[in-house]
Amino acid sequence: MAKVLELSDIEKFADQIFAGKDEVRKAAVILKAILDAGSLRLTDLSQAMPGTTQGSYKAIHRFLKLSDPQEALWRLYQEHAPFIIGDPTEVARPQAKNTNYVGTLKDGKTKGFWLLLLATPYRGRTIPFHFIAYSSRTIGAEESSRNLEHRRALEQLRRIIGDKPLVLDREFSYESFLEDLSKERISFVIRLNTGNGVILTDEEGKRVSLDIAPGQRVYHKGVYYRGKVKVNLAGYWKEGLKEPLWVITNLTCEEGLKTYGARMKIEETFKDIKSLLGLGKVMNKNRENMEKMVAMLLVAYTIGVLVGEQVRDEVYGRGKKMGPVFGPLHTFET
């Protein structure tokens, strides 16, 4: 990475999403430190930055105070993307006893918070452009409070999503969220959570069967989720898999199944930002600074993905010999 990606290269990328030469330079130094250190712990980043560790530590804090990396992250949104992917992941913080944004995770014991990530597909991976962080402490333990956070994410998407389908996993397969999507006329494709006793009925109120055989495709048009939200239901049991895939959508059944099948594995993004870039090492006690550092990590991840894809093109002969590391953002390919 050090041979391929120099600070000057990162500055060219940062110049497209951060404002002002001074901010671009400082952002580039921190982004390179994240890639080099594979960590979000400020002491690790300070050691990876040029100059003294103490001076670099203070420089990070000054940057966080004066800059808005989340606004820069928004600029990674790809308007030509065929759909938007959303998925939550847990971020464990077992040692964070007195951090106000840290609660308990799904097991009811481990300390941590949730990250709801929104991204666009990019050559089998994803380019993140927004996230929302929340926990049992910040929203309360009630299920309805979690739903409010999901709605907040939806409200922030309304102004940019247009007619692009929003592709979501089972976490979003619940009635009130589906009602919000329908009300806002947002196209959606959501994997059905078949393990929570969900009931789908036809127009006559008869329960729709989820029976399906391996290798079979099943389509049910105009069914009702819990008798209230009208959706199309599509199922496919791919040979060799342990269970079938069921999706609910307001696209046609065929379009819904095809779109979900093209859904890039956002879990790979989660794996990379945790294992390679140290998301779990975020130690900021202040929530605002934590969110800014997470935004910086996601920008650094995007740089890594773009460079990795360009190197792969050269090594495996997909493209021409490697030229400048970064072109204009609008040249991203899906």
N, C-alpha and C positions, 0 to 999 in steps of 0.2 A: 504493500500500500504506500509506503514512504517513497518508493521509487516512482510510482505512477502518479501519486497525488501530492503535489506541493502546495504550500500556503497560497501561492499566487493563483493556483487553479481554483482553490476554494473561494478566494476573493472574487473571482469572476462569477461564480455561482451566487455568492452572497450579495453581490451587487444588483442582482435581479430581484431580490426579495426584501432586502433591508434598505433603509433610507440614509443617505449621507455617507461620505467617504470614511469618516471616523467610525461610525457605527459598523460599516461594512468590514473594516479592518479588524475591529475588536471581535465582531461576530465570527469572522473567519478563524481567528486564533483559537477561540473557544471550541468551534466546530472541529477543528483539526485535533485539539486536545481530547475531545470526546472519542474521536476515531482512534487516536493513538493509545489512549488509556483504557478504552473499553469500559468506561465507568462514568457515573454521574456524581460520584463523591467529590466534593469540591477540593479536598486535599489531593486526590489523585489527579484531578485536572490541573491544579496549580503546579504539580511536579512535571506535568507533560508540556507546560507552556514555557516559552522563552523568558529569561529573567529569573529573579528570585522567587521562591515559593510564596513568601509572604506578600510580595508585590503583586504576584499573579492572583492570589486569593482575593486581595482587595479589588483588583481589576474586574474580577468576575462579579463581585457584589455591586460595583459601580455600574457595570453593564446591565445587570438585572434591574437596577433602580431606574435607569434612564431609557431602556429599550423595551420593545414589545415583540418578542419572538413569536407569540401566537398570531399576531397580525401578519408576520412574515410567513408563517406556516399556511395561513389561508391562501397566500399567493401561489401555493403549489397545486391548487385545485385545477384540474384539467377539464376545460369546457367541452372538449371533443370526446370525453370518456363515454362509453356506451351505457354505463350504470355506475351507481355509487354503492360501496360496501360499508356496512356498519357492524361492529361486533364489540362486545365488552370483554375485558380480561382482568384477572385479579393481580394486584401488585402487593406482595407480602412485605410487611415492615415489622418483623417480630420484635425488634428492639425499640420501637417508637412508642414509649409509654406515655409521654406528655406532649404529643403532637396533635393539634386540634383537628386536623383533617383525616386522621387515621382512626378507623373503627375496627370492627371484626369482620372477617371474611365469611364465606358461605358455611364453613364448618363451625362457626360460632365461637372459635377459639383463637385462631391465628389473627394477629393484628395486621392491618393493611387497608387498601382502598381499591376502588374499581376505576378502570380507565375505559371509557366508551370511545372507540376510535372510528373515525370516518375516513375513507380512502377511496381512491380511484384505481382501477386495474392498470397494470403496466407489465406487459410481457411475462405473464405468469406470476407476477408478484403484485405489490401494491405501492402506491404513493400516498402517504397520509396527508391530510390537509386540515384536519380539525379533530379535537377530542374534548371530552368532558370528564372531569375527575369527580368522584363522589364516594361516600362511604356510609356505613351505618351511623356514624357519629354526625356527619354533616346533613343527612336527610332523615334520620330516624330509622328504626328497624322495620317499620311497616312497609308492606308490599306497595301500598299506594304511593309512598314517598319515592320509591324507586321509579315508579311509573312517571312521576312528575319530572324526574331527571331525563327520562327518555323523551318526554314531550318537549322539554327545553331544547334538546338536541334537534328535534324536528322543527321547532320554531326558527332556529338559526339556519336551517337548511332551506326554508321556504323561498328565500330570495334568490337562490342560485340553482336550485335543483331542476327547474323547468319540467320537461316531460321525461326526464331520465328515471328509470326504475331504481328504487331503493331496495337493495338486496340485503336481507337480514337473516340471522340464524334463529334458533328456537327460543332464545331469550326474549324475543319480541312477539312471540305467538300468544298474545292475550287480547282480550276483547276491547278494552278502552283504547289501547294504542291503535288497533285496527280501525276503530271508529274515528279516531283523530286523522289517520291517513286518508280514509274515505271522505271525511268532511273537507279536508284540504285538497282533495282531488290529486293526491300524489300517487303515482304508479308504484306498486310494491310487489316484491316476490319474497315470501317468508317461509322458511322451513317450518313445517307443522310440528309442534311438540305433541306427539301421540302418547306420551307417557303421563299426561296430567288429566286423563279422563275427558278429553275434549269431545264435544258432541257437535256433529255437523248434520244438518237436516235439509231435505229438499223443500220445494215450494209448498208441498202438502203437509210438511211437518214430520215426514218420515225420516228416521235416522239413516244417514248414508254410511254404507259399509266401507271399511278400509281394508277389505280383503284384496290381496294381490299375490300373484305367483311369480317366482323368479323368472326374469326375462320379459315380464309383462309391463305394459303401460296402461294406465287407467285414467280417464278424464271424467270429471263431473262438473258441468257448467251450471252456474247460478245456484249454488248451495249457500246455506246460512251458517255462519260460525256462531255457535251457542244460540241459534235462533234469531240473531240480531243483525250481524254484519254480512252482507252479501258478497261472496267471493267465488272464484273458480278454484277447483281442487284438481291437482294433477299428481299422479304417483308413478314411480318407476322403480322396479327392483332389478338392478344390474346384476348380471350373472357373476358369482364369486363373492358378492358382498353379503354380510350377515343379516342385513335388514333393508327394507325398501326406503326410498326417499319420497316424502310427501311434501308438496308445497302448496300454499294458498296465495292467490294473486288476484289483482284486478286487471291483469293482462289476459290474453287468451290462455287456455291451458297449455297449448303447445309452446307459446312464447315464454310463459312462466317457467316451464320445466327446462327449456333451452337456456334461458338466462341464468337460472340457478346453476345449471351444469357448467356454465362458463365462469362462474364465480371463482375468482382467484383465491388461493388459500391464505386468507388474512392471518391464519394461525401461524404461518411461517414468518410473518412480520413480527408477531408477538414473540415468537421464539428468538428471533434475531435481536430485537431490542432488549430482551432480557438477558440472553446468554452471551451475546457478542458486545453489546453496548452498555450493559450494566444498569438497566432501568431499576432493578431492585435495590441498587446502591444509592438511590436518591435520598438525601439526608436532610433536605431543607425543612426547618421547623415552620417556616412561614408558607402558607398555602399558595400565595401569589407567586413567590419565588420558585416553589416546587413546580407549578404549572409552566412557568417560563423555562425552567430547565428541561422539563419533559418536551416542550416545543422545540428546544434546541436539539435534543436527542433525536426527535423525529426528522428534523431537517438534516442532521448528520447521517441518519439512516438512509434518507433519500439520496444523499451524495454517494454513499457506499453502493447503493443499488445501481445508480446510473453508471458509476465507474466500473462496477463488476460486469454489467451487461456489455459495456463497450469493450472491455478486455476480452470477454468471452467471444464477442463478434470477431475480434482480430485473431484470437487463438484458434477458433474453430472455423474461420473463413466465412462467417456470415456477411461480413461487410468489408469495406476497404481498410487499408492500413490505418491504424489509430492516429487521428489528428488531435485537435484541441479537445480537452476532456469534456468541456461543457459548451453546448450551443444554447441558443435561446430556449426558454422553457416551453414555448409552443411546439418545439420539435419532438417532445415526448411521444413515444409510440404506445398504443394500447396493445 
